[in-house]
Amino acid sequence: MSMEWKAKYGPWALVTGASSGLGIEFVRQLASLGLNIVLVARRKDRMDALAQQMRETHRIETHVVAMDLTAENACERVAEETSDLEVGLLINNAGFGLSGSYSDLDPQRQANMTVLNCVVPVLLTNHFLPGMIDRGRGGLIFLASTAAYQPTPFLGTYGATKAFNLMLGESLWHEYRNFGIDSLALSPGFTRTEFTRVANIQDAGAFREATVDDVVATAIRKLGRQPSIVHGWTNKILAFSVRILPRRMVMAITGAALKGRTSH
Ligand SMILES: NC(=O)c1ccc[n+]([C@@H]2O[C@H](COP(=O)([O-])OP(=O)(O)OC[C@H]3O[C@@H](n4cnc5c(N)ncnc54)[C@H](OP(=O)(O)O)[C@@H]3O)[C@@H](O)[C@H]2O)c1
């Protein structure tokens, strides 16, 4: 499998949000498959330590790009920093959530979140996709969420950013499947990372939290096999059930569930 991955998606993978949670695990699992990794996030110390560990353990190359992806011209800078690297796999993972009553949330933070969760994947995909098309091979992963499958009262803007990633990831799967390029929209449910603390959401409660290892292993297994994947059986059933229930009922149930878990 390792050689296959390097040939199909290598030699370089770029992971945004590589300093925490799912991003760290993407770095680990892709490095173990023999890919060189570009790590992008703000916290440089964490990425430097992880990059060194990956070089020593897997004999791969790494490149750390420490930056705030919501800053002006950030994606152009990522492009410059990687101009001499053949990036065949783009993991659009960096993202955060904001919970609470809509009018209580800071408008600038909501806009920043939309830039990070949506605009940055659009810009980075636009930058790296033409090279993949020329080479006739490549991969794109978009971080959607179980929040993407229905409206999410008290988490409205965040849910909308994840719906955006679900739709985009699936659309590109269809458009580029005959170009040797695989696209996958990955939807984790509650997963143990720093996400809930940043988003100010109480922990998973009745839901069983997934581990980052399982979620990333699922993504690696499913890339190239299907346009999107919901991780975990309970999450799969929920994502399916919202398609057959009346939307108002779905909103009422989701709103009641999220009201108790968010600061509103
Ligand atoms: N955990 C869950 O339950 C869950 C469920 C569904 C979907 N997701 C999605 O999974 C993705 C990863 O989240 P996670 O759970 O791993 O959360 P996390 O542990 O909070 O990690 C978020 C990552 O994004 C980076 N990031 C945040 N703001 C940034 C900025 N302005 N510029 C550059 N990088 C930035 C962070 O790095 P720095 O702080 O160092 O910049 C960090 O590496 C997100 O897109 C999230 O929406 C998570």
The ligand as an SDF file (V2000), in Angstrom:
LIG
                    3D

 48 52  0  0  0  0  0  0  0  0999 V2000
  -13.1950   17.2260   16.2260 N   0  0  0  0  0  0  0  0  0  0  0  0
  -14.4210   17.0980   15.7700 C   0  0  0  0  0  0  0  0  0  0  0  0
  -15.3420   16.6740   16.5120 O   0  0  0  0  0  0  0  0  0  0  0  0
  -14.7220   17.4300   14.3190 C   0  0  0  0  0  0  0  0  0  0  0  0
  -15.9210   16.9610   13.7730 C   0  0  0  0  0  0  0  0  0  0  0  0
  -16.2180   17.2640   12.4450 C   0  0  0  0  0  0  0  0  0  0  0  0
  -15.3340   17.9830   11.6680 C   0  0  0  0  0  0  0  0  0  0  0  0
  -14.1630   18.4380   12.2330 N   0  0  0  0  0  0  0  0  0  0  0  0
  -13.2630   19.2290   11.3720 C   0  0  0  0  0  0  0  0  0  0  0  0
  -11.9620   18.6940   11.4340 O   0  0  0  0  0  0  0  0  0  0  0  0
  -11.0040   19.7090   11.1230 C   0  0  0  0  0  0  0  0  0  0  0  0
   -9.8510   19.6340   12.1090 C   0  0  0  0  0  0  0  0  0  0  0  0
  -10.3130   19.9430   13.3840 O   0  0  0  0  0  0  0  0  0  0  0  0
   -9.7960   19.2500   14.7250 P   0  0  0  0  0  0  0  0  0  0  0  0
  -10.9600   18.5440   15.3250 O   0  0  0  0  0  0  0  0  0  0  0  0
   -8.5510   18.4840   14.4880 O   0  0  0  0  0  0  0  0  0  0  0  0
   -9.5740   20.5690   15.6150 O   0  0  0  0  0  0  0  0  0  0  0  0
   -8.2820   21.1620   16.3460 P   0  0  0  0  0  0  0  0  0  0  0  0
   -7.6660   20.1080   17.1950 O   0  0  0  0  0  0  0  0  0  0  0  0
   -8.7800   22.4080   17.0190 O   0  0  0  0  0  0  0  0  0  0  0  0
   -7.3040   21.5340   15.1350 O   0  0  0  0  0  0  0  0  0  0  0  0
   -7.5560   22.6310   14.2800 C   0  0  0  0  0  0  0  0  0  0  0  0
   -6.3340   22.9240   13.4390 C   0  0  0  0  0  0  0  0  0  0  0  0
   -6.5980   24.0690   12.6080 O   0  0  0  0  0  0  0  0  0  0  0  0
   -5.5230   24.9810   12.7420 C   0  0  0  0  0  0  0  0  0  0  0  0
   -5.9440   26.3670   12.5780 N   0  0  0  0  0  0  0  0  0  0  0  0
   -6.9140   27.0210   13.2810 C   0  0  0  0  0  0  0  0  0  0  0  0
   -6.9580   28.3180   12.9190 N   0  0  0  0  0  0  0  0  0  0  0  0
   -5.9800   28.4940   11.9720 C   0  0  0  0  0  0  0  0  0  0  0  0
   -5.5230   29.6020   11.2110 C   0  0  0  0  0  0  0  0  0  0  0  0
   -6.0800   30.8250   11.3570 N   0  0  0  0  0  0  0  0  0  0  0  0
   -4.5000   29.4330   10.3560 N   0  0  0  0  0  0  0  0  0  0  0  0
   -3.9270   28.2190   10.2140 C   0  0  0  0  0  0  0  0  0  0  0  0
   -4.3180   27.1230   10.8830 N   0  0  0  0  0  0  0  0  0  0  0  0
   -5.3440   27.2580   11.7550 C   0  0  0  0  0  0  0  0  0  0  0  0
   -5.0100   24.7610   14.1480 C   0  0  0  0  0  0  0  0  0  0  0  0
   -3.6400   25.1410   14.2440 O   0  0  0  0  0  0  0  0  0  0  0  0
   -3.0700   26.4690   14.9790 P   0  0  0  0  0  0  0  0  0  0  0  0
   -3.9990   26.7790   16.1260 O   0  0  0  0  0  0  0  0  0  0  0  0
   -1.6900   26.0810   15.3690 O   0  0  0  0  0  0  0  0  0  0  0  0
   -3.0920   27.5090   13.8870 O   0  0  0  0  0  0  0  0  0  0  0  0
   -5.1200   23.2580   14.2940 C   0  0  0  0  0  0  0  0  0  0  0  0
   -3.9830   22.6310   13.7650 O   0  0  0  0  0  0  0  0  0  0  0  0
  -11.7770   21.0260   11.1240 C   0  0  0  0  0  0  0  0  0  0  0  0
  -12.0180   21.4450    9.7920 O   0  0  0  0  0  0  0  0  0  0  0  0
  -13.0940   20.6710   11.8020 C   0  0  0  0  0  0  0  0  0  0  0  0
  -14.1610   21.4840   11.3460 O   0  0  0  0  0  0  0  0  0  0  0  0
  -13.8360   18.1660   13.5320 C   0  0  0  0  0  0  0  0  0  0  0  0
  1  2  1  0
  2  3  2  0
  2  4  1  0
  4  5  1  0
  4 48  2  0
  5  6  2  0
  6  7  1  0
  7  8  2  0
  8  9  1  0
  8 48  1  0
  9 10  1  0
  9 46  1  0
 10 11  1  0
 11 12  1  0
 11 44  1  0
 12 13  1  0
 13 14  1  0
 14 15  2  0
 14 16  1  0
 14 17  1  0
 17 18  1  0
 18 19  2  0
 18 20  1  0
 18 21  1  0
 21 22  1  0
 22 23  1  0
 23 24  1  0
 23 42  1  0
 24 25  1  0
 25 26  1  0
 25 36  1  0
 26 27  1  0
 26 35  1  0
 27 28  2  0
 28 29  1  0
 29 30  1  0
 29 35  2  0
 30 31  1  0
 30 32  2  0
 32 33  1  0
 33 34  2  0
 34 35  1  0
 36 37  1  0
 36 42  1  0
 37 38  1  0
 38 39  2  0
 38 40  1  0
 38 41  1  0
 42 43  1  0
 44 45  1  0
 44 46  1  0
 46 47  1  0
M  CHG  2   8   1  16  -1
M  END
$$$$
